[in-house]
Amino acid sequence: MSDLLKTLIFLIVFLGVIPSGAIIAKSNPLIRMICFCLMVYFTSWSWLIHIAPIPDWTGTARGIALSMSDILSMIVLFSMMLDRNCKVTFKPPGTFFYMLYFLFAVISVHNAVHVLQWGFEIAKMIWMYFFFVSAYNYLKNTRDLWVLVYTVCATLGILFGYGVLQKYFLGIYQVMSTLPHQNSLSLYVSLFGALLLGVLLNEKTSSFQTALLCCGLLWSTLLIFFTFSRGGLLAYFWGLAVVGSLSVVMSRMTTKKIVLAVAGILVVTGMASYALPRIINRFRNAPVASKVTRVNLNRASTRIANDFIFGIGANNYCEYSGPFREYAREQWENTKIWEDSSPYGGIVESVYLLVAAEFGWGGLAALLMWFLFYLYLGFRLCFYLRGKICVGIAIGCTGGMIANYTQSLIEWSLKQYANFYELMLIFAVVAVVWTERKSIAALSKRGRES
């Protein structure tokens, strides 16, 4: 697709599709709800339209991208801004920390060798902010989290359908479904799986809702096994363990919980027994070169962060990890470098070391404050809503964030569009429940009294 055609598509979207869509969604709440559901679903797509793309770039963004989630989030947000019955804020809880993190990303341009590529990542971060604001305001105005839960289940079902197609009909060993990589899929699924388990164990559900939640959990667990991602497997079950533990502590044991726990253990044990030989093989026979590369790039990241106070520029890491720089020297010392060799290297696996290198140690501190702020709110909500409605949402989000942050220690997939969108969605959910915690507690009290 030519750049001229892509530019024309962008103009049509911004001057035609988004304004007209916002007007239609403003007049019909059902249309707005459908747009929100699709906005959430399309976070699982890796299909993007890029302007000024650099396909061979080995960074975290390869062009100024536009996704269906971007378009739909703008329609949802603008429709609420036009609607007098909706209150819209651009400063949900946690916005300060994201802006601080974004500030370090902007400042990093000072040392960026490739300013255009730096701009790709900045554009992504701007889109993610609007997605976050849109999700927050929609959920706050509708106060209907079940729409989100249903959409999550449907998304996992479609991901599972693609996963089955890839595994059993296309013969793909490590399934990635509609995401760009198996590690991206495992990171994506672990967050939604933890959320569904929290709802299943702690919220009052009908028979249909219970069955749907069980299916969603089954799909997410099978997808994790399909990926054969070592980090994904460990992070997923670690997140579920946190959710299960918090569920026991924060709300009383019921027959439903016991039955579901026993059934879940039996199902997971059966699936693990079937997949265990391959899983063990993945751990035992992991390429030595892969481990060595991880270690070498970890060292390179530390050196870069120590040398550049404000980092080397967003999306510029591969410039400094290449063979013609000294930072990743262990990676290239035994390799014969030809004059026409690519000057670019790979990306460090840890998202934290990647941020430290590109944004500086201060940028990493801002990222950690941003991440830990929502984890803190999640834990606070678990205690505040103990025995009340929405405690399952709080517990599921908390367990999912822990799994996500843990896996990000060894993988940079969180920088992928789909995973970034999804985490922003969970942050929006936590922010909404935190904002509405008093009214949720009051509603729960009235429910018990009646």
C-alpha positions as CSV (number, residue, x, y, z in Angstrom):
1,M,0.0,0.0,0.0
2,S,1.5,3.3,-1.1
3,D,2.1,6.2,1.4
4,L,-0.3,8.4,-0.6
5,L,-3.1,5.9,-0.2
6,K,-2.3,5.5,3.5
7,T,-2.4,9.3,3.9
8,L,-5.7,9.4,2.1
9,I,-7.1,6.7,4.5
10,F,-5.9,8.7,7.5
11,L,-7.7,11.8,6.2
12,I,-10.9,9.9,5.5
13,V,-10.8,8.4,9.0
14,F,-10.1,11.6,10.8
15,L,-12.3,13.9,8.7
16,G,-15.1,11.5,8.0
17,V,-15.3,8.2,9.9
18,I,-14.6,9.5,13.4
19,P,-16.8,12.6,13.3
20,S,-19.8,10.8,11.7
21,G,-19.3,7.8,14.0
22,A,-19.2,10.0,17.1
23,I,-22.5,11.7,16.1
24,I,-24.2,8.4,15.5
25,A,-22.9,6.9,18.8
26,K,-24.0,10.1,20.7
27,S,-27.6,9.6,19.6
28,N,-27.7,5.9,20.2
29,P,-26.1,4.4,23.4
30,L,-26.3,0.9,21.9
31,I,-24.1,2.0,19.0
32,R,-21.6,3.5,21.5
33,M,-21.6,0.2,23.5
34,I,-20.9,-1.8,20.3
35,C,-18.1,0.6,19.5
36,F,-16.7,0.1,23.0
37,C,-16.9,-3.7,22.7
38,L,-15.2,-3.7,19.3
39,M,-12.6,-1.3,20.7
40,V,-11.7,-3.8,23.4
41,Y,-11.8,-6.7,21.0
42,F,-9.5,-5.1,18.4
43,T,-6.8,-4.8,21.0
44,S,-6.1,-8.4,20.2
45,W,-5.4,-7.7,16.5
46,S,-1.9,-7.1,15.3
47,W,-3.1,-5.5,12.0
48,L,-2.1,-1.8,11.7
49,I,-2.0,0.8,9.0
50,H,1.4,2.6,9.1
51,I,2.4,6.0,7.6
52,A,6.1,6.4,6.8
53,P,6.8,2.7,7.8
54,I,10.2,1.2,8.1
55,P,9.4,-2.5,7.8
56,D,13.0,-3.7,8.5
57,W,13.4,-1.6,11.7
58,T,14.0,-3.8,14.7
59,G,12.6,-1.5,17.2
60,T,9.4,-1.4,19.2
61,A,7.5,0.6,16.5
62,R,7.9,0.6,12.8
63,G,5.8,3.5,11.7
64,I,3.1,5.9,12.7
65,A,0.4,3.4,13.2
66,L,-3.4,3.5,13.2
67,S,-5.5,0.6,14.5
68,M,-9.2,-0.1,14.7
69,S,-8.9,0.4,18.5
70,D,-7.6,3.9,17.9
71,I,-10.5,4.7,15.6
72,L,-13.2,3.2,17.8
73,S,-11.8,4.8,21.0
74,M,-11.9,8.2,19.4
75,I,-15.5,7.6,18.3
76,V,-16.5,6.5,21.8
77,L,-14.7,9.4,23.5
78,F,-16.0,12.1,21.1
79,S,-19.5,10.8,21.3
80,M,-19.4,11.1,25.1
81,M,-18.0,14.7,24.8
82,L,-21.0,15.6,22.6
83,D,-23.5,14.0,25.0
84,R,-24.7,16.3,27.8
85,N,-25.6,13.2,29.8
86,C,-22.0,12.1,30.0
87,K,-19.2,13.6,32.1
88,V,-15.8,13.3,30.6
89,T,-12.4,13.9,32.3
90,F,-9.0,13.7,30.8
91,K,-7.4,13.2,34.2
92,P,-8.3,9.8,35.5
93,P,-6.4,8.5,38.5
94,G,-2.8,7.7,37.5
95,T,-2.7,10.3,34.7
96,F,0.1,12.2,36.5
97,F,2.4,9.2,36.5
98,Y,1.8,8.4,32.9
99,M,2.5,12.0,31.9
100,L,5.7,11.9,33.9
101,Y,6.7,8.7,32.0
102,F,5.7,10.4,28.8
103,L,7.8,13.4,29.6
104,F,10.9,11.2,29.9
105,A,10.1,9.7,26.6
106,V,9.8,13.1,25.0
107,I,13.1,14.3,26.6
108,S,14.9,11.3,25.3
109,V,14.8,12.8,21.8
110,H,17.9,14.8,22.9
111,N,20.1,11.8,22.3
112,A,18.0,10.0,19.6
113,V,20.0,9.1,16.5
114,H,16.8,8.2,14.6
115,V,14.3,11.0,15.3
116,L,11.7,9.6,13.0
117,Q,11.7,6.2,14.8
118,W,11.5,8.1,18.1
119,G,8.4,9.8,16.8
120,F,6.8,6.4,16.0
121,E,6.9,5.4,19.7
122,I,5.7,8.8,20.9
123,A,2.7,8.6,18.5
124,K,2.0,5.2,20.0
125,M,2.1,6.5,23.5
126,I,-0.3,9.4,22.6
127,W,-2.8,6.9,21.1
128,M,-2.6,4.8,24.2
129,Y,-3.4,7.7,26.4
130,F,-6.6,8.5,24.4
131,F,-7.6,4.8,24.5
132,F,-7.2,4.8,28.3
133,V,-9.2,8.0,28.7
134,S,-11.9,6.6,26.4
135,A,-12.2,3.3,28.3
136,Y,-12.2,5.1,31.7
137,N,-14.9,7.5,30.8
138,Y,-17.1,5.0,29.1
139,L,-17.0,2.6,32.1
140,K,-17.5,5.5,34.5
141,N,-20.6,6.8,32.7
142,T,-22.2,3.4,32.1
143,R,-21.2,1.8,35.4
144,D,-21.6,-1.6,33.6
145,L,-18.5,-3.8,34.0
146,W,-20.3,-6.9,32.7
147,V,-20.2,-5.5,29.2
148,L,-16.4,-5.6,29.5
149,V,-16.4,-9.1,31.0
150,Y,-18.6,-10.4,28.2
151,T,-16.3,-8.8,25.6
152,V,-13.2,-10.3,27.3
153,C,-14.8,-13.8,27.1
154,A,-15.7,-13.3,23.4
155,T,-12.2,-12.0,22.6
156,L,-10.7,-15.1,24.3
157,G,-13.1,-17.3,22.4
158,I,-12.0,-15.9,19.0
159,L,-8.3,-16.0,20.0
160,F,-8.8,-19.7,20.9
161,G,-10.5,-20.4,17.6
162,Y,-7.6,-18.9,15.7
163,G,-5.2,-20.8,18.0
164,V,-6.9,-24.2,17.2
165,L,-6.7,-23.4,13.5
166,Q,-3.0,-22.6,13.7
167,K,-2.1,-25.6,15.9
168,Y,-4.1,-28.4,14.4
169,F,-4.7,-27.3,10.8
170,L,-1.6,-25.2,10.0
171,G,0.8,-27.2,12.1
172,I,2.3,-24.2,13.9
173,Y,4.3,-25.4,17.0
174,Q,4.1,-22.2,19.1
175,V,0.7,-20.6,18.5
176,M,0.4,-16.8,18.4
177,S,-3.3,-16.6,17.3
178,T,-4.0,-13.0,16.1
179,L,-1.1,-11.5,18.0
180,P,2.4,-10.9,16.5
181,H,4.2,-13.5,18.7
182,Q,3.6,-16.3,21.1
183,N,5.1,-14.3,23.9
184,S,2.6,-11.5,23.1
185,L,-0.2,-13.9,23.2
186,S,0.8,-15.4,26.6
187,L,1.2,-11.9,28.1
188,Y,-2.2,-10.9,26.7
189,V,-4.1,-14.0,27.9
190,S,-2.6,-14.0,31.4
191,L,-4.1,-10.5,32.1
192,F,-7.6,-11.4,30.9
193,G,-7.5,-14.9,32.5
194,A,-6.7,-13.5,35.9
195,L,-9.6,-11.0,35.6
196,L,-12.1,-13.7,34.7
197,L,-11.0,-15.9,37.6
198,G,-11.4,-13.0,40.0
199,V,-15.0,-12.4,38.8
200,L,-15.8,-16.1,38.8
201,L,-14.7,-16.7,42.4
202,N,-16.0,-13.5,44.0
203,E,-19.0,-12.1,42.1
204,K,-22.5,-13.3,42.1
205,T,-23.2,-14.9,38.8
206,S,-26.1,-16.6,37.0
207,S,-25.7,-20.1,35.6
208,F,-25.0,-18.6,32.1
209,Q,-22.4,-16.2,33.4
210,T,-20.7,-18.9,35.4
211,A,-20.5,-21.2,32.3
212,L,-19.2,-18.3,30.2
213,L,-16.5,-17.4,32.7
214,C,-15.5,-21.1,32.9
215,C,-15.2,-21.2,29.2
216,G,-13.1,-18.0,29.1
217,L,-10.7,-19.5,31.7
218,L,-10.5,-22.8,29.8
219,W,-9.7,-20.9,26.5
220,S,-7.1,-18.8,28.2
221,T,-5.4,-21.8,29.8
222,L,-5.3,-23.8,26.6
223,L,-3.9,-20.8,24.7
224,I,-1.1,-20.6,27.3
225,F,-0.3,-24.2,26.7
226,F,-0.4,-23.7,22.9
227,T,2.2,-21.0,23.1
228,F,4.8,-23.2,24.9
229,S,6.1,-19.9,26.3
230,R,8.2,-20.7,29.4
231,G,7.8,-17.2,30.9
232,G,4.2,-17.1,29.9
233,L,3.4,-20.4,31.6
234,L,5.0,-19.4,34.9
235,A,3.5,-15.8,34.9
236,Y,0.0,-17.1,34.1
237,F,-0.2,-19.6,36.9
238,W,1.5,-17.2,39.2
239,G,-1.2,-14.6,38.5
240,L,-4.0,-17.2,39.0
241,A,-2.4,-18.3,42.3
242,V,-2.4,-14.6,43.5
243,V,-6.1,-14.3,42.5
244,G,-7.0,-17.6,44.2
245,S,-5.1,-16.6,47.4
246,L,-6.7,-13.1,47.5
247,S,-10.1,-14.7,46.9
248,V,-9.7,-16.9,50.0
249,V,-8.5,-14.0,52.1
250,M,-10.9,-11.3,50.9
251,S,-14.2,-13.2,50.9
252,R,-15.7,-16.2,52.6
253,M,-15.4,-19.7,51.2
254,T,-18.5,-21.0,49.5
255,T,-19.5,-24.3,47.9
256,K,-19.2,-22.6,44.5
257,K,-15.6,-21.7,45.2
258,I,-14.7,-25.1,46.5
259,V,-16.3,-26.9,43.5
260,L,-14.7,-24.5,41.0
261,A,-11.3,-24.8,42.6
262,V,-11.4,-28.6,42.6
263,A,-12.7,-28.7,39.0
264,G,-10.0,-26.1,37.9
265,I,-7.2,-28.1,39.5
266,L,-8.4,-31.3,37.8
267,V,-8.7,-29.6,34.4
268,V,-5.3,-27.9,34.6
269,T,-3.7,-31.1,35.9
270,G,-5.1,-33.0,33.0
271,M,-3.9,-30.5,30.4
272,A,-0.5,-30.1,32.1
273,S,-0.1,-33.9,32.0
274,Y,-0.8,-34.0,28.3
275,A,1.5,-31.1,27.5
276,L,4.2,-31.8,30.1
277,P,6.7,-33.6,27.9
278,R,6.8,-30.7,25.5
279,I,7.0,-28.2,28.3
280,I,9.9,-30.0,29.9
281,N,11.6,-30.2,26.5
282,R,11.2,-26.4,26.1
283,F,12.9,-25.8,29.5
284,R,15.7,-28.4,29.1
285,N,16.6,-27.8,25.4
286,A,16.3,-24.1,25.3
287,P,19.0,-22.8,23.0
288,V,22.1,-21.7,24.8
289,A,22.6,-18.8,22.4
290,S,19.2,-17.4,23.5
291,K,20.3,-17.3,27.1
292,V,23.7,-15.8,26.2
293,T,22.0,-13.1,24.0
294,R,19.7,-12.2,26.9
295,V,22.6,-11.8,29.3
296,N,24.7,-9.8,26.8
297,L,21.8,-7.4,26.0
298,N,21.1,-7.0,29.7
299,R,24.7,-5.8,30.2
300,A,24.5,-3.5,27.2
301,S,21.3,-1.9,28.6
302,T,23.0,-1.2,31.9
303,R,25.9,0.4,30.2
304,I,23.7,2.5,28.0
305,A,21.6,3.7,30.9
306,N,24.7,4.6,32.9
307,D,26.2,6.6,30.0
308,F,23.0,8.5,29.0
309,I,21.2,10.3,31.8
310,F,18.1,10.9,29.7
311,G,18.4,7.7,27.6
312,I,19.2,7.2,23.9
313,G,15.8,7.9,22.6
314,A,12.5,6.0,22.4
315,N,12.7,3.2,19.8
316,N,16.4,3.7,19.3
317,Y,17.7,0.7,21.3
318,C,18.7,-1.4,18.3
319,E,21.1,1.4,17.1
320,Y,23.2,0.9,20.3
321,S,23.0,-2.9,20.5
322,G,24.4,-3.4,17.0
323,P,27.9,-4.7,16.0
324,F,29.4,-1.3,15.4
325,R,28.8,-0.1,19.0
326,E,30.7,-1.1,22.1
327,Y,27.7,-1.6,24.4
328,A,26.9,-5.1,23.4
329,R,30.5,-6.1,22.7
330,E,30.2,-9.6,24.2
331,Q,27.4,-10.3,21.7
332,W,29.6,-9.6,18.7
333,E,33.2,-10.3,19.9
334,N,33.3,-13.8,18.3
335,T,31.4,-12.8,15.2
336,K,33.0,-11.8,12.0
337,I,31.5,-8.4,11.0
338,W,31.4,-7.6,7.3
339,E,31.4,-4.1,6.0
340,D,27.9,-4.5,4.6
341,S,26.5,-6.0,7.8
342,S,23.5,-4.4,9.4
343,P,24.4,-1.8,12.0
344,Y,21.4,-2.7,14.1
345,G,21.1,-5.2,16.9
346,G,18.2,-6.8,18.8
347,I,16.1,-5.6,21.7
348,V,16.8,-6.5,25.3
349,E,14.1,-8.9,26.6
350,S,13.3,-7.0,29.8
351,V,10.9,-4.1,29.3
352,Y,12.4,-2.4,32.4
353,L,16.0,-2.5,31.1
354,L,14.7,-1.4,27.7
355,V,13.0,1.7,29.2
356,A,16.1,2.4,31.3
357,A,18.3,2.4,28.2
358,E,15.9,4.4,26.0
359,F,14.5,6.9,28.6
360,G,17.2,6.8,31.3
361,W,17.1,5.6,34.9
362,G,14.6,8.5,35.6
363,G,12.3,7.1,32.9
364,L,12.5,3.7,34.5
365,A,11.6,5.2,37.9
366,A,8.6,6.9,36.3
367,L,7.5,3.7,34.7
368,L,7.7,1.8,38.0
369,M,5.8,4.6,39.8
370,W,3.1,4.3,37.1
371,F,2.9,0.6,37.3
372,L,3.0,0.4,41.1
373,F,0.4,3.1,41.5
374,Y,-2.3,0.9,39.9
375,L,-1.1,-2.2,41.8
376,Y,-1.4,-0.2,45.0
377,L,-4.9,0.9,44.0
378,G,-5.8,-2.7,43.2
379,F,-4.7,-3.9,46.6
380,R,-6.4,-1.1,48.4
381,L,-9.6,-1.9,46.5
382,C,-9.4,-5.6,47.5
383,F,-9.5,-4.6,51.2
384,Y,-12.0,-1.7,50.8
385,L,-14.5,-3.8,48.8
386,R,-14.0,-7.0,50.9
387,G,-17.2,-8.9,50.8
388,K,-18.8,-6.4,48.4
389,I,-19.6,-6.3,44.7
390,C,-16.7,-5.6,42.4
391,V,-14.2,-7.1,44.8
392,G,-13.7,-9.8,42.1
393,I,-12.8,-7.2,39.5
394,A,-10.3,-5.7,41.9
395,I,-8.8,-9.1,42.8
396,G,-8.6,-10.2,39.1
397,C,-7.0,-7.0,38.0
398,T,-4.4,-7.2,40.8
399,G,-3.5,-10.7,40.0
400,G,-3.3,-9.9,36.3
401,M,-1.1,-6.9,36.9
402,I,1.3,-9.0,39.0
403,A,1.5,-11.6,36.3
404,N,2.0,-9.0,33.6
405,Y,4.8,-7.1,35.5
406,T,6.5,-10.4,36.3
407,Q,6.6,-11.6,32.8
408,S,7.8,-8.2,31.6
409,L,11.0,-8.9,33.6
410,I,12.1,-11.3,30.9
411,E,10.1,-10.2,27.8
412,W,9.6,-6.8,26.1
413,S,6.2,-7.8,24.7
414,L,4.5,-5.1,26.8
415,K,5.8,-2.7,24.2
416,Q,3.7,-4.4,21.5
417,Y,0.5,-2.5,20.6
418,A,-1.9,-5.2,21.7
419,N,-0.3,-5.7,25.1
420,F,0.1,-2.0,25.7
421,Y,-3.6,-1.4,24.8
422,E,-4.7,-4.3,27.1
423,L,-2.8,-3.0,30.1
424,M,-4.2,0.5,29.6
425,L,-7.7,-1.1,29.6
426,I,-7.0,-2.8,32.9
427,F,-5.6,0.5,34.3
428,A,-8.8,2.2,33.3
429,V,-10.9,-0.5,35.0
430,V,-8.9,-0.1,38.3
431,A,-9.2,3.7,38.0
432,V,-13.0,3.5,37.6
433,V,-13.5,1.1,40.5
434,W,-11.3,3.3,42.6
435,T,-13.2,6.5,41.7
436,E,-16.6,4.8,42.3
437,R,-15.5,2.8,45.4
438,K,-17.7,4.7,47.8
439,S,-20.9,4.4,45.7
440,I,-20.1,0.7,45.1
441,A,-19.8,0.1,48.9
442,A,-23.1,2.0,49.5
443,L,-24.8,0.0,46.8
444,S,-23.6,-3.3,48.3
445,K,-24.8,-2.1,51.8
446,R,-28.3,-1.3,50.4
447,G,-28.3,-4.7,48.7
448,R,-27.7,-6.5,51.9
449,E,-30.3,-4.5,53.8
450,S,-32.9,-5.2,51.2
